[in-house]
Amino acid sequence: MCPKSGRTAHMRSNSAGNVQYDRWNEGNIDMNVEASQSTMMRLYYKACIGSTGVGVKTAGALAALVSIYILGYLTGYYIHRC
């Protein structure tokens, strides 16, 4: 019995002493991961992971920094306008 999957591997031995294992039935496994994911998950993986994700995070951090700078400038201008 395989410890991770709980499946048993059946063996056939022939007269020469060689052991031949049965093949796994992989006909029901869906290897097309991209099609089985939702649109939101595909967008998340594209925008948040990999080199594109690094660019998106960098642009977001820069936009947040600039907006905080502008907000501080305007606040200081109106407070010290005497």
Protein Blocks (a to p, Z undefined) as FASTA:
>chain_A
ZZklopacdddddfkopacdddddfklpcfblmlmpcfklmmmmmmmgcjklmmmmmmmm
mmmmmmmmmmmmmmmmmmmmZZ
